[in-house]
């Protein structure tokens, strides 16, 4: 079986415009959640989000081309270009490099904007670039064009599990010999009035008018909902022996991947967390890794009352007594929930936790919840000896994805 290394990282998030600054902010516990600036949210019951600030589209594409791309595509393009540079994968056969980059919402804001154009100005004023720019596969397509990559290319869509599924499926392309390297991850640009209104109607968001940085508080007894955010993250995956042969920096190894569905409800977690437990067991089984070897879980941990409790139950089901010995943290406490990009961002967090032997904290954890009684790395980063880490993601529709990572030197 071919092994899969992670040799490049790229990220554009509410807490950093690249992978390094995103990691540094997560470790420092610096929140990227603030009052919405993209539009006037004064009439909404929720007025906060995790926005990417300071991003310049011209930094990833010529201005004329950038104007024709949806923001989610531009964010993905920037993250992919960074991961590609970071990996230093030069001279590779472009037919042997794949791209698996998805999104939960894709170009929905662009659809709304062009609907306004149609209604107000007529059919002949709708942009000819409208359709290509809003498709969910636009990001993976534009990355291929930008980097000249001709291998397998597709865009998974599984709500908030999209990024995890992209990383897991990208690794599978390499394992089965369909590619030697893959750019894998997710992207989201969802800070838009209609999307905010929809999530407000679902009553899943938390309103925090005094201090937005304290809004996302996963596993805390006072948690009251998630914070919607935007961002993108791409990982460069590569066949391990090839990476070693060229002297690449190997951040970590993708050991296993599991996926499942709750088959319960479109928006609520299954109370017994059977599907979530099943995806973790699948990842461990496929990697042939004993549960006791896992030292850290980057949790889905969205800060919802039901979701955090269900995930905690699933961890206990899978790990038994060891659940109380491993560490769990949710970096959504600083980033908010980047939907389709979240799983990829959190895969990067696991990767860098292994690389730096440091666990990012769960900030805003002040009030223990009897239902959530594990070690959530509260409020401060922690230096550790870590060999195996796991990243969980769960999405609307009951979609679940789990990726298992290992420190190469320990395997």
Order of alpha helices (4+ residues) and beta strands (2+ residues): beta-alpha-beta-beta-alpha-alpha-beta-alpha-alpha-alpha-beta-alpha-beta-alpha-beta-alpha-beta-alpha-beta-alpha-beta-alpha-alpha-beta-beta-beta-beta
